[in-house]
Amino acid sequence: MIPTNPFLWLIHTVIWLYIYILIATAVLSWLVAFNVVNMRNDLVRSISYFLYQATEPALRPIRNFVPNLGGLDISFIVLMIGLMFLDQLVIWLYAKLVYGI
């Protein structure tokens, strides 16, 4: 097993944890929209509030920038692709700096 830099691991883990939170936000919004879960439930409301507070500061500027496509919100996809790009960029810069690749 190749030893990895703990800071690189931490950055990678935090980025992917945020991506999973974005996916959970999208899934919960679909479940609420299709009346699978009820927002009057305290647990659902608490989870929804947490997910909203965690994702809205990053999604709001993207929503202002991306054109309106009717009822389709692609800000989640734009942010996820941006985070995946950032993850790969950090790994590439680390490899370039350390190994000179």
C-alpha positions, 0 to 999 in steps of 0.5 A: 500500500502506498502511503498517502499524505494525511492532508490530501486524504482529509481534503479528498474526504471532506470534498466527497462528504459534501458531494454526498450531502448534495446528493442527500439534499436532491433526494430529499427534495424529490421525496418531498415533491412526490409526497413520499415524506411529509415535511410536518414530521419533526425528523424530516424537517430537522434533516431538511433544515440541516441539508438546506443550511449546509448546501444553500450557501454554495448553491445560491451563487451558482443559481444566480449564474446558471440560466433558468431552465424552467423547473429544472435546477442544475445547480447541484450538478454544476456544484458536484462537477466543480467539486470533483474537478477540485478534488482531482486538481488538488491530487494533480497539484500534489503529485506535480509538487511532490513527484514532479510528474 
